[in-house]
Amino acid sequence: MWVRATPIWKRTDRSWKIVHDHESVPWDPVTGQGLTTLEP
């Protein structure tokens, strides 16, 4: 299955933290459904 992950990092004092995380799959614009059966 294809999936895209996008973490958003923020520096706090002396370290980095993930403040947001987003995952998505390809979708069919006609039906609006996620296409979870696609293979790379």
N, C-alpha and C positions, 0 to 999 in steps of 0.2 A: 504494500500500500504506500502511496506517496503521501507525505505530510511535510508541511513547512512549519518550522518553529522559529519564533523571533523573541529572544529575551531582551528586555530593556534594562540596562545597568545604570546605577547611580553611585557616584563616589561619595562616601560618608566618612569624614575624618581621614583615617588612613586605610580604609578598606573599600571594596566594591560590593554592592548588594544588587540582586535582581529585584526590581520594583514592579515589573510587569512581565508577563509571559503570555504569548499568544501562539496557538497552534491552529492550522487550517489544512483542509484537504481541497483538491480540485473540485469544482462544481459545474453542473450543467446549467447554463444561463436560461435555457428554455423551461426546464422543470423546476429549477431552484434546488435540486437535490445534490447532496455530496456524492462524489464518485469514488467510493472506497474500494472498488474492485479493480481499479487500474493497476497495471504493473509497469515498473520502470523499463 
